[in-house]
Amino acid sequence: MRRVIALIGCALLGGTALASFEIPGGTRATGMAQAFGGLATDVSAAYYNPAGLYQLSLVELSTSYTRPFLGVDNLGISDQYFGIAYPFGRFGTPAITMVTTGDEIYREYDLAISYGVGVWQRGRLSLGLTGRRLSRGWSFSALHRDYRDRVRNDPLFVDGTSQTNFTLDAGILLRVTDALRIGVSSFNLLEPNLAFNRSDKDPAARRHRLGIGYEGGGYRFDLDAEYDSQSIGGSTPIRVYAGGEADFFNRRLQARGGLRDNATGDARSTHLALGFSFEFLRREWHEPGFDLLDGKEYTVVRRLRVALDTAWEYATPISEIYDPGFGAPMVGLTFLYDTSKVYQKFMNRRQLEEALKKRKEQVAFEVAESMTKHQASLLESEKQKIEASLQEKYESERKLLEKEIEERAQLQAEKEYLETEAKNQGLEQELNEQVRRLEEVIRDKNVVIQRSTRTNEALRHLVQAVGHYFAGAYDEAESECLVAIDIAPYLELSFVRLGSIYVKQGRVDEAISAWERALQIEPDNSELREWLEALKAGHR
């Protein structure tokens, strides 16, 4: 029960962290003691000065977690923060942020949608607006039944145990110089009433902040002053924030610190803040491109950076109000991502022609790749299939050659027999005609045998070419194909394989010539004709 009383007390006391919806958003700003209204250079600007969002040039996502009252009366209160911003250049930067605080009994939610845009001198003056949905509620399911019934019957909750309302924040940021900024921001402009009982008034205090920020040489400083429109005990709460930040090791490490002072009448509370960020991941990707309209080459550069953030806040001994301080560090992650195009200088005519040729070859290569993409997973079986087919043709030609040689030997033996018989019987004149016919047949057999021998040898080189081709050794594969063509220039398979090799090497014109020669030899090869047409279309 003591825990419940402590929570209710926190919720009813004005100016406490739980009741005022002033939970700091962002580990970086917290490490600078919340002195961020003048700088406002990351996504947490949505909570300090939404006009600062326009300064962002990278897509940013930030998260944090802390247990601010760790060890105090067993309070399990935790704060979570999430924010994402996506800059659209001169069109401004929208952001979505959310802060939650509380435990399983009591919890507050602050969901904000912000937008910052430049309005003068290319963003030297920027404006920002934030719409916030504030809600808070109690959940007594975790309590003992006796306590649960007793709390529910309390007059405080006669209208329910939750409340939601809406408000607006606004900000202005002026860049006096490239290094100096002045920011003015106002929060809770609608002063939303968040009382659980409709007859009560518990408005979120309207706050106004003036900030001066400086950034240069790897250092950043900020000095803010803030006051509330609502007075407490006849005194207006005034807060002063001062913080600084420094970069080390090419911004991979950042150290920050600050001091904030809260004064309400005679009461005073001063907190010291420290923080660090370590960028443990930095990646960059490059993709070449070419703009045909402008005749310029460019490189698409994609960058990703991830940093671990930490922050601590401690009450100093000079504080006159007891404050448990922040007993545990705030820990968070920040993700930064951007995409940019880096253009080269304008090209002369020769460079433009070379770039166009390079682009055509790239397109042709992509066409060739797309033709075989569906067979990528079967590359080895494709190789074996082609080699088996060539080996089968090789064996067939070898058997044909052996048969032709055998028949030639038989014919030669028959010719010699006839000549011998003619001499023995004195019939030379009668058998001359038959001998001449046999000699013609033998000559034809010699031609067939020579062609089969060349075909057989060429196929042997093509088998070697296929092995080199699938191993990526295109120069060796080309040499084997050229040898095969030199041996048997009538063989269509040699030109088909040579064209495939040229496509892989980006030699599109030579590939087209090789495939056209193959079609002259074998016009009925419809599959090769489709490949050739696709290659020519990509080469135009």
Secondary structure as GFF3:
##gff-version 3
##sequence-region A 1 540
A	DSSP	alpha_helix	2	12	.	.	.	ID=ss1
A	DSSP	alpha_helix	17	20	.	.	.	ID=ss2
A	DSSP	alpha_helix	27	31	.	.	.	ID=ss3
A	DSSP	alpha_helix	45	48	.	.	.	ID=ss4
A	DSSP	three_ten_helix	50	55	.	.	.	ID=ss5
A	DSSP	beta_strand	59	66	.	.	.	ID=ss6
A	DSSP	beta_strand	78	85	.	.	.	ID=ss7
A	DSSP	three_ten_helix	89	91	.	.	.	ID=ss8
A	DSSP	beta_strand	93	102	.	.	.	ID=ss9
A	DSSP	beta_strand	106	120	.	.	.	ID=ss10
A	DSSP	beta_strand	125	138	.	.	.	ID=ss11
A	DSSP	alpha_helix	145	152	.	.	.	ID=ss12
A	DSSP	three_ten_helix	155	157	.	.	.	ID=ss13
A	DSSP	beta_strand	162	175	.	.	.	ID=ss14
A	DSSP	beta_strand	180	187	.	.	.	ID=ss15
A	DSSP	beta_strand	207	216	.	.	.	ID=ss16
A	DSSP	beta_strand	219	228	.	.	.	ID=ss17
A	DSSP	beta_strand	238	248	.	.	.	ID=ss18
A	DSSP	beta_strand	253	264	.	.	.	ID=ss19
A	DSSP	beta_strand	267	291	.	.	.	ID=ss20
A	DSSP	beta_strand	296	315	.	.	.	ID=ss21
A	DSSP	beta_strand	330	343	.	.	.	ID=ss22
A	DSSP	alpha_helix	349	372	.	.	.	ID=ss23
A	DSSP	three_ten_helix	373	378	.	.	.	ID=ss24
A	DSSP	alpha_helix	379	425	.	.	.	ID=ss25
A	DSSP	alpha_helix	428	470	.	.	.	ID=ss26
A	DSSP	alpha_helix	474	487	.	.	.	ID=ss27
A	DSSP	alpha_helix	492	505	.	.	.	ID=ss28
A	DSSP	alpha_helix	508	521	.	.	.	ID=ss29
A	DSSP	alpha_helix	526	539	.	.	.	ID=ss30
###
